[in-house]
Amino acid sequence: MTKLNSSFMIGDVEIPHRTVLAPMAGITNSAFRTIAKEFGAGLVVMEMISDKGIQYNNEKTLHMLHIDDGEHPVSIQLFGSDGDSLARAAEFIQENTKADLVDINMGCPVNKVVKNEAGAMWLKDPEKIYSVVKTVKSVLDIPLTVKMRTGWADASLAVENALAAESAGVAALAMHGRTRQQMYTGTCDHETLATVAKAITKVPFIANGDIRTVQDAKFMIEKVGADAVMVGRGARSNPYIFTQINHFFETGKMLPDLPFEKMLDIAEDHLTRLTDLKGETIAVREFRGLAPHYLRGTSGAAKIRGAVSRAETVAEVQELFAQLR
Ligand SMILES: Cc1cc2nc3c(=O)[nH]c(=O)nc-3n(C[C@H](O)[C@H](O)[C@H](O)COP(=O)(O)O)c2cc1C
């Protein structure tokens, strides 16, 4: 039975539980972050933000920086390819937003990002990792963290990359147990994560990848040796997972899954918060992509899923959900 001190520190920021909501572009805006927080996520991370978008005062980027009072502690993740530019964006975040932490994205695998030398491209060169962390850290008073993958084509640099970030002064390191080349295929490489967890001794190590159950989280702590777990897709379909994981870590006892009715309540609440944040038209359009995750594996929901993907209004979505109750 695992029992842990519930809180841990990232620099001088206290994280009340050992669970972190992973950054997910198009998903971890403040609507979803507040939901994750209310279900017990110790730390929530904003979807990745372009350093250039901040510098050029891009209206959409600045709008994304909104943080709700109920979210703290919250981290803003930046992506970019140049130390000075990332440092300027980090400084802007410190001075103009309510973020408690800044994170650098060193894992995004998509072509558009790596083509610009950002995201997972950093993984090719530990010296560059060291240098960019030093540069960005030098302008910040709030803690700086990095989220990376195990490597580019293979995991041979995983430990070196992690140590480069640690020795340059990150306050925590998160790692997703896949290479860039894997994208989202295959399974999470627990062996590499365990090796990195052992190598990182000065700051918390946050393990990420394929955590969909309390058992998966338990494995990351007990067998991989992580200090905390970061959950992405598992939370997208079930934000209640944070309550379940926290409860287990803190009491050693399992909580049952929520009944489907409750999942529908969470989904509808998500749509309401998204509507408050972005207005009905955009919210419903975005919700079309989110609803299937809540309805996963529900027998008889296929037709409803199809109809939700064509819905135009909140009322339409509510009517469709009512048919599932
Ligand atoms: C839709 C989606 C968007 C993502 N966006 C980001 C992002 O903005 N920044 C980032 O570091 N990782 C991003 N990721 C990766 C996740 O943070 C996480 O590392 C990955 O999904 C593995 O964890 P999981 O198995 O718990 O989902 C994204 C993943 C998904 C599925």
The ligand as a MOL file (V3000), in Angstrom:
LIG
                    3D

  0  0  0     0  0            999 V3000
M  V30 BEGIN CTAB
M  V30 COUNTS 31 33 0 0 0
M  V30 BEGIN ATOM
M  V30 1 C -4.5060 16.6570 -27.7240 0
M  V30 2 C -3.1530 16.7170 -27.0590 0
M  V30 3 C -2.4950 17.9350 -26.9730 0
M  V30 4 C -1.2300 18.0050 -26.3650 0
M  V30 5 N -0.6120 19.2260 -26.2400 0
M  V30 6 C 0.5550 19.3040 -25.5460 0
M  V30 7 C 1.1450 20.5720 -25.2590 0
M  V30 8 O 0.6150 21.6370 -25.5920 0
M  V30 9 N 2.3360 20.5690 -24.5830 0
M  V30 10 C 2.9430 19.4140 -24.1680 0
M  V30 11 O 4.0180 19.4560 -23.5550 0
M  V30 12 N 2.3840 18.2150 -24.4080 0
M  V30 13 C 1.2220 18.1320 -25.0630 0
M  V30 14 N 0.6200 16.9250 -25.2300 0
M  V30 15 C 1.2390 15.7210 -24.6470 0
M  V30 16 C 0.6950 15.4520 -23.2450 0
M  V30 17 O 1.0240 16.5010 -22.3600 0
M  V30 18 C 1.2650 14.1320 -22.6880 0
M  V30 19 O 2.6580 14.2310 -22.6030 0
M  V30 20 C 0.9100 12.9210 -23.5540 0
M  V30 21 O -0.4270 12.9540 -23.9730 0
M  V30 22 C 1.1850 11.6180 -22.8030 0
M  V30 23 O 0.4680 11.5700 -21.5980 0
M  V30 24 P -0.9530 10.7820 -21.4740 0
M  V30 25 O -0.6950 9.3690 -21.9150 0
M  V30 26 O -1.3130 10.9060 -20.0280 0
M  V30 27 O -1.9130 11.4640 -22.3880 0
M  V30 28 C -0.6260 16.8230 -25.8580 0
M  V30 29 C -1.3110 15.6180 -25.9540 0
M  V30 30 C -2.5560 15.5430 -26.5360 0
M  V30 31 C -3.2680 14.2190 -26.5930 0
M  V30 END ATOM
M  V30 BEGIN BOND
M  V30 1 1 1 2
M  V30 2 1 2 3
M  V30 3 2 2 30
M  V30 4 2 3 4
M  V30 5 1 4 5
M  V30 6 1 4 28
M  V30 7 2 5 6
M  V30 8 1 6 7
M  V30 9 1 6 13
M  V30 10 2 7 8
M  V30 11 1 7 9
M  V30 12 1 9 10
M  V30 13 2 10 11
M  V30 14 1 10 12
M  V30 15 2 12 13
M  V30 16 1 13 14
M  V30 17 1 14 15
M  V30 18 1 14 28
M  V30 19 1 15 16
M  V30 20 1 16 17
M  V30 21 1 16 18
M  V30 22 1 18 19
M  V30 23 1 18 20
M  V30 24 1 20 21
M  V30 25 1 20 22
M  V30 26 1 22 23
M  V30 27 1 23 24
M  V30 28 2 24 25
M  V30 29 1 24 26
M  V30 30 1 24 27
M  V30 31 2 28 29
M  V30 32 1 29 30
M  V30 33 1 30 31
M  V30 END BOND
M  V30 END CTAB
M  END
